[in-house]
Amino acid sequence: MGFHDIISMLFLGLLLIPIGLFVITLLNLTIEDVRRHKAMEVEGAPMEIQHGHEASARALRLVK
């Protein structure tokens, strides 16, 4: 195993770290979304919460 092989393996390892962090972040966001969804079901809240701009647009339509 030459010097270049070791450098290549280190480089690939450094590439895998951000990819792994990205996957872990996506899984964490998905798990958090599922928990929030289940908590809303238990509390009897509406299933879908509108974003601020959607709520504003809907309020403007109701006023007109």
C-alpha positions as CSV (number, residue, x, y, z in Angstrom):
1,M,0.0,0.0,0.0
2,G,1.7,3.1,-1.2
3,F,1.5,6.7,0.0
4,H,-1.0,7.6,-2.7
5,D,-3.4,4.9,-1.6
6,I,-3.3,6.2,2.0
7,I,-4.0,9.7,0.8
8,S,-6.9,8.5,-1.4
9,M,-8.4,6.6,1.6
10,L,-8.1,9.7,3.8
11,F,-9.7,11.8,1.1
12,L,-12.6,9.4,0.7
13,G,-13.1,9.3,4.5
14,L,-13.3,13.0,4.6
15,L,-15.9,12.9,1.8
16,L,-18.0,10.4,3.7
17,I,-18.2,12.5,6.8
18,P,-20.4,15.3,5.3
19,I,-22.5,12.8,3.5
20,G,-23.1,10.9,6.7
21,L,-24.0,14.1,8.6
22,F,-26.4,15.0,5.9
23,V,-28.2,11.6,6.1
24,I,-28.3,11.8,9.9
25,T,-29.8,15.3,9.7
26,L,-32.5,14.2,7.2
27,L,-33.4,11.2,9.5
28,N,-33.5,13.5,12.5
29,L,-35.8,15.9,10.7
30,T,-38.1,13.1,9.5
31,I,-38.3,11.6,13.0
32,E,-39.1,15.1,14.5
33,D,-41.8,15.6,11.9
34,V,-43.4,12.3,12.7
35,R,-43.3,13.1,16.5
36,R,-44.9,16.5,15.8
37,H,-47.6,15.0,13.6
38,K,-48.4,12.4,16.3
39,A,-48.5,15.1,19.0
40,M,-50.9,17.2,16.9
41,E,-53.2,14.2,16.5
42,V,-53.3,13.6,20.2
43,E,-54.1,17.2,21.0
44,G,-56.8,17.4,18.4
45,A,-55.1,20.2,16.4
46,P,-55.6,20.4,12.7
47,M,-53.4,18.0,10.7
48,E,-51.8,20.7,8.6
49,I,-50.4,24.0,9.8
50,Q,-50.3,26.8,7.2
51,H,-47.1,28.8,6.7
52,G,-47.3,32.4,7.5
53,H,-47.5,33.6,3.9
54,E,-50.3,31.0,3.2
55,A,-52.2,32.2,6.2
56,S,-51.9,35.8,5.2
57,A,-53.1,35.1,1.6
58,R,-56.0,33.2,3.0
59,A,-56.9,36.0,5.4
60,L,-56.8,38.5,2.5
61,R,-59.1,36.4,0.4
62,L,-61.6,36.2,3.3
63,V,-61.5,40.0,3.7
64,K,-62.2,40.6,0.0
